[in-house]
Amino acid sequence: MKLRWRWTCLLLLSISMVTWAQIEEPDDEEEAQVEDGDVDMETDSEESTEADASVSFEVTYKTPVPTGEVYFTATFDDESLSSWQVSKTMKEDADEDIAKYDGKWEVEPLKENKVPGDLGLVLKSRAKHHAIAALLNKPFVFKDKPLIVQYEVNFQNGIDCGGAYIKLLSDSEDLNLEQFNDRTPYSIMFGPDKCGEDYKLHFIFRHKNPLNGDVEEKHAKRPDVDLKKIYTDKKTHLYTLVLNPDNSYEMFLDQSSVSRGSLLTDVVPPVNPPKETDDPKDSKPEDWDERAKIPDPEAVKPEDWDEDAPAKVPDPDAVKPDGWLDDEPEFVSDPAAEKPDDWDEEMDGEWEAPQVPNPACSAAPGCGEWKPPMINNPQYKVWKCYISIQHLCLQGVWSPRKIANPDYFEDLHPFRMESFSAVGLELWSMTSDIFFDNFIITSEKEVADRWAADSWGLKKLVASANEPGVLSQLALAAEERPWLWVVYILTVVLPIGLAVLFCWPKVRPEPTEEIPLNIKNEKDSYRHPNFCPPDLKYTYVDQGNLHFFFQGAIYPRTHQAM
């Protein structure tokens, strides 16, 4: 039995060690997906480098180059915005003092975890409108090729209220990037957005009604992931949108799928309207009765029925407790409270100390005017006798009749939306220093993945190298979830306890010459007199396989054979 227990302890110890090993094991995805030679980890500290001081190894960065056909790329590594146009217009329907797109844009490296030589587009102003756009190499036409849109975002100061989404501006002859504003037509809007505690990852496309030409925004379903941590960890994240000619779509965050669906069935409002609709000319008849129940017309109220009594009455048997303080209020002003130094009575009103429980009431059964508790009035009666609708010929809830929808149409190819020829950022943000980088628009997912490996992969590698150790991460996690401390303690104490129990078992005393043992079975070891308290004297008697103890006078132990 003891042997089984030891092996059980050993098994639990092994499981605990494996658990710790998994916690400390780095994620395989932390390995950067970069070519040999892109990252050079040098151990010789004498070699000079211009890398950031926080980077624990030398990184060799090269501006990514697309490996296939692309419609647009932007890396900003040339420190120039020559291919981008900052908007010079005004925002419509806004106060004049904030209507202008006067938010500043700069090309800068990351504040933290920077890759030497890598630059990005940074939104610099807070509480201002920003708008900037660039033309594609050639317009993208939605026909028979997939669309892949990908770029990086880093909320370097966190995110309070604002967005970092992009707009793919619809192709038209009158498209003027200097006049780019919130009313400029776009085909797709994609990217992160947040205000309050509402964290979003937008995918919106504009669908044109084939009957009347009206354009309506269609919103994809929300991702089934928690976006809060991603938007607040101050790391660079990769956003990817994939649209296919079969009307399927998929959104990726850091190359992991977070949402997928169909343009036909997984957007709101749906692309195709219902075949039938309510008749706008139909109206509810005046004599229509929607009541589910009505008073029973055959029920008769008893003659002695009294409805004048109240529903609740004071308990006549209640007695005011002894020591009740009628003249003491339940709450009094806090005598220790002081008016704040910055209190302005003209702005804030007359200052009053906060109310606290009256200390005089703590030792009494109660304070203030005593009133007996209320109880149900046994004399209270209400005459209600209803009959269910199922017993009568009532009409139920009215609804208008259905007719064929005059606006019905069926578009089986919503992927074939308006072509676009420019990409733009039109944003308002209460947080500054939002970092954008490495835009790419292509028709091949492999090209976008390779582009990400040569750019975002390096940022991820540097950020991972500069992350705190496992213990620091566990402590940070416990700050958000204090109950994790219990798990940590159990995880540490349990293996130590099991190791002690297994490696240092309890040692039984060896038999002495004065009192020989005649123990046939290990179970009988506890019967030996040496296991008795030291202040007692026993006589040990061995009769065959039977062992006895006899407590007697205090004299040397003896052994008697029988």
Order of alpha helices (4+ residues) and beta strands (2+ residues): alpha-beta-beta-alpha-beta-beta-beta-beta-beta-beta-beta-beta-beta-alpha-beta-beta-beta-beta-beta-beta-beta-beta-alpha-beta-beta-beta-beta-beta-beta-alpha-alpha-alpha-alpha-beta-beta-beta
